[in-house]
Amino acid sequence: MNSEEIDKIKATAQAKTWSETISQDTWEIFKVMAEMVEGFQKLTKIGPCVSIFGSARTTEDNKYYKLTEEIAYLLAKSGFGVITGGGHGIMEAANKGAHFAGGKSVGLNIALPFEQKPNIFIDNNKLLTFDYFFVRKTMFLKYSMGFIAMPGGFGTLDELTEAITLMQTHKMVRFPVILVGKNYWEGMINWMKTMVLDEKNISPEDLDFLKVTDTAEETVNHINEFYTKYELKPNF
């Protein structure tokens, strides 16, 4: 077999692989659509809800676990449902607080290689499991009346900055974004106020999107006070 014949075989194989990739990508669109449709159908009538984010690694004896539970309890008593990522740690604490307050407890779980199991405090008819992070994030942003960020890692930062970016660019109506734990978030806030602002990468008013609190009462009061001034509605 000469080099010309080998090149033809390689070209044929590459063309076939490319064709298969296009076919797989096309079918994946329908999987994304299916997740979107299921999410919209289940959450459209969910009512006013607040999303609570934070680390899945937070243990039950951690002070932020207990604080999250208290925040979710007070939110539910104020008439808000609670939406979480459906897992354990901070997510479990939030669903637990809402559950024991008799409020709506929603879990938007994500299918991961190590299998994140949903926590037991999510309402039976309010659990969704997603394959795609971006579809799941769309549901958080569309159906939340506010974001509460407890101490967390990259996932928490991702969800937090996505919300701020959409409000900054007027792609989403403004809603409360609260960082709970002054000691935890202080370094990031100071960095934004100095380095990021000094470099003119944000405007001074952009920092107004964020509220930093330390207690459950202060956190929930901020959300309640916000909606005495603004209309309570999802991001339709």
C-alpha positions as CSV (number, residue, x, y, z in Angstrom):
1,M,0.0,0.0,0.0
2,N,1.5,3.3,-1.1
3,S,1.4,6.6,0.7
4,E,-1.4,8.0,-1.5
5,E,-3.7,5.1,-0.6
6,I,-2.9,5.5,3.1
7,D,-3.8,9.2,2.8
8,K,-7.1,8.3,1.2
9,I,-7.9,5.9,4.0
10,K,-7.1,8.5,6.6
11,A,-9.2,11.1,4.9
12,T,-12.2,8.7,4.7
13,A,-11.8,7.9,8.4
14,Q,-11.6,11.6,9.4
15,A,-14.7,12.4,7.3
16,K,-16.6,9.6,8.9
17,T,-15.6,10.8,12.4
18,W,-16.6,14.4,11.6
19,S,-19.9,13.2,10.3
20,E,-20.6,11.2,13.4
21,T,-19.7,14.1,15.6
22,I,-22.1,16.4,13.8
23,S,-24.8,13.8,14.1
24,Q,-24.2,13.4,17.9
25,D,-24.2,17.2,18.4
26,T,-27.5,17.5,16.5
27,W,-29.2,14.9,18.7
28,E,-27.8,16.5,21.8
29,I,-29.9,19.6,21.0
30,F,-33.0,17.5,21.7
31,K,-31.6,16.4,25.0
32,V,-31.1,20.0,26.0
33,M,-34.6,20.9,24.8
34,A,-36.1,18.1,26.9
35,E,-34.4,19.3,30.0
36,M,-35.5,22.9,29.4
37,V,-39.1,21.8,28.8
38,E,-39.3,19.7,31.9
39,G,-37.8,22.5,34.0
40,F,-40.2,25.1,32.7
41,Q,-43.2,22.8,33.2
42,K,-42.3,22.0,36.8
43,L,-41.2,25.5,37.9
44,T,-43.6,27.8,36.1
45,K,-46.1,27.6,38.9
46,I,-43.6,27.3,41.7
47,G,-44.4,30.7,43.2
48,P,-41.9,33.2,44.8
49,C,-38.7,31.4,45.7
50,V,-35.2,32.3,46.8
51,S,-32.1,30.3,45.8
52,I,-29.5,29.4,48.4
53,F,-26.0,28.4,47.3
54,G,-23.0,27.1,49.1
55,S,-20.6,24.3,49.5
56,A,-21.7,20.6,49.3
57,R,-18.8,19.9,51.7
58,T,-20.2,21.8,54.6
59,T,-20.8,19.4,57.5
60,E,-23.9,19.4,59.8
61,D,-21.9,20.6,62.8
62,N,-20.6,23.7,60.9
63,K,-21.9,27.1,62.0
64,Y,-22.9,27.9,58.4
65,Y,-25.0,24.8,58.0
66,K,-27.0,25.8,61.0
67,L,-27.2,29.4,59.8
68,T,-28.4,28.3,56.4
69,E,-31.1,26.2,58.0
70,E,-32.3,29.2,60.0
71,I,-32.3,31.5,57.0
72,A,-34.4,29.0,55.0
73,Y,-36.8,28.5,57.9
74,L,-37.4,32.3,58.1
75,L,-37.7,32.6,54.3
76,A,-40.4,29.9,54.3
77,K,-42.2,31.6,57.2
78,S,-42.1,34.9,55.1
79,G,-43.8,33.1,52.2
80,F,-40.8,32.2,50.0
81,G,-40.0,28.8,48.8
82,V,-36.4,27.7,48.8
83,I,-34.4,26.4,45.7
84,T,-31.1,24.7,46.1
85,G,-28.8,22.5,44.0
86,G,-30.4,19.5,45.6
87,G,-27.3,18.0,47.1
88,H,-25.8,17.9,50.6
89,G,-24.0,20.4,52.8
90,I,-25.4,23.9,52.5
91,M,-28.0,22.7,50.0
92,E,-29.3,20.1,52.4
93,A,-29.4,22.7,55.3
94,A,-31.5,25.1,53.1
95,N,-34.0,22.4,52.0
96,K,-34.2,21.2,55.6
97,G,-35.0,24.6,57.0
98,A,-37.8,25.1,54.4
99,H,-39.1,21.7,55.0
100,F,-39.6,22.1,58.7
101,A,-41.1,25.5,58.3
102,G,-43.8,24.0,56.0
103,G,-42.5,25.9,53.0
104,K,-41.7,24.8,49.4
105,S,-38.5,22.9,49.2
106,V,-37.1,22.7,45.6
107,G,-34.0,20.8,44.5
108,L,-32.3,21.2,41.1
109,N,-29.9,18.2,41.2
110,I,-27.1,17.6,38.8
111,A,-26.0,14.3,37.4
112,L,-22.2,13.9,38.1
113,P,-19.7,11.1,37.6
114,F,-19.5,10.5,41.3
115,E,-23.4,10.6,41.5
116,Q,-24.6,13.5,43.7
117,K,-27.6,12.1,45.5
118,P,-30.4,14.5,46.3
119,N,-31.0,15.2,50.0
120,I,-34.1,13.9,51.7
121,F,-35.7,17.3,52.5
122,I,-36.7,18.2,49.0
123,D,-40.5,18.0,48.3
124,N,-41.3,14.8,46.4
125,N,-42.8,16.7,43.4
126,K,-40.1,19.4,43.3
127,L,-37.0,17.5,42.5
128,L,-35.4,17.8,39.0
129,T,-32.2,16.2,37.9
130,F,-30.2,17.8,35.1
131,D,-27.3,16.6,32.9
132,Y,-26.3,20.1,31.8
133,F,-25.1,22.7,34.2
134,F,-26.1,25.6,32.0
135,V,-29.7,24.4,31.8
136,R,-29.8,24.0,35.5
137,K,-28.4,27.5,36.0
138,T,-31.1,28.9,33.7
139,M,-33.7,27.5,36.0
140,F,-32.1,29.1,39.0
141,L,-32.0,32.5,37.3
142,K,-35.4,32.4,35.8
143,Y,-37.4,31.3,38.8
144,S,-35.6,32.9,41.8
145,M,-36.6,36.1,43.5
146,G,-33.2,36.4,45.1
147,F,-29.8,34.7,45.6
148,I,-28.2,33.9,48.9
149,A,-24.6,32.9,48.7
150,M,-23.3,31.0,51.8
151,P,-19.6,30.1,52.0
152,G,-18.7,27.9,49.0
153,G,-16.3,27.2,46.3
154,F,-16.1,27.5,42.5
155,G,-19.7,26.4,41.9
156,T,-21.0,29.1,44.3
157,L,-18.8,31.7,42.7
158,D,-20.0,30.7,39.2
159,E,-23.7,31.0,40.2
160,L,-23.0,34.3,42.0
161,T,-21.1,36.0,39.2
162,E,-23.5,34.8,36.6
163,A,-26.4,36.5,38.4
164,I,-24.5,39.8,38.9
165,T,-23.4,39.8,35.2
166,L,-26.9,39.4,33.9
167,M,-28.2,42.2,36.1
168,Q,-25.2,44.4,35.2
169,T,-26.0,43.9,31.5
170,H,-29.7,44.3,32.0
171,K,-30.4,40.8,30.7
172,M,-32.3,40.1,33.9
173,V,-34.4,42.2,36.3
174,R,-32.6,43.2,39.5
175,F,-33.2,41.1,42.6
176,P,-31.4,40.8,46.0
177,V,-28.0,39.1,46.0
178,I,-26.8,38.5,49.5
179,L,-23.4,37.2,50.7
180,V,-23.7,35.6,54.1
181,G,-20.6,35.6,56.3
182,K,-18.7,38.8,56.4
183,N,-15.4,37.1,57.4
184,Y,-15.7,34.7,54.5
185,W,-16.5,37.2,51.8
186,E,-14.7,40.3,53.0
187,G,-11.5,39.6,51.1
188,M,-13.4,39.2,47.8
189,I,-15.4,42.4,48.4
190,N,-12.2,44.4,49.3
191,W,-10.5,43.1,46.1
192,M,-13.5,44.3,44.1
193,K,-13.5,47.7,45.7
194,T,-9.8,48.2,45.2
195,M,-8.2,46.2,42.4
196,V,-11.3,45.6,40.1
197,L,-12.8,49.0,40.6
198,D,-9.4,50.8,40.4
199,E,-8.7,49.2,37.1
200,K,-12.2,50.4,35.9
201,N,-13.3,46.9,35.1
202,I,-16.5,47.6,37.0
203,S,-18.5,50.7,37.9
204,P,-19.0,51.9,41.5
205,E,-22.7,51.2,41.2
206,D,-22.1,47.6,40.2
207,L,-21.1,46.9,43.8
208,D,-24.6,48.0,44.9
209,F,-25.9,44.6,43.6
210,L,-24.3,42.9,46.6
211,K,-25.4,42.9,50.2
212,V,-23.2,41.3,52.9
213,T,-24.8,40.0,56.1
214,D,-24.0,37.9,59.1
215,T,-27.4,36.9,60.6
216,A,-30.5,35.1,59.4
217,E,-32.7,38.0,60.4
218,E,-30.7,40.6,58.6
219,T,-30.6,38.4,55.5
220,V,-34.3,37.7,55.3
221,N,-35.3,41.3,56.3
222,H,-33.2,42.5,53.3
223,I,-35.2,40.4,50.9
224,N,-38.6,41.4,52.5
225,E,-37.7,45.1,52.4
226,F,-36.5,44.8,48.8
227,Y,-40.0,43.6,47.7
228,T,-41.8,46.4,49.5
229,K,-40.2,48.6,46.7
230,Y,-40.1,46.3,43.7
231,E,-42.6,44.0,42.1
232,L,-42.4,40.4,43.0
233,K,-42.1,38.4,39.8
234,P,-39.9,35.8,38.1
235,N,-37.5,36.7,35.2
236,F,-40.0,35.9,32.5
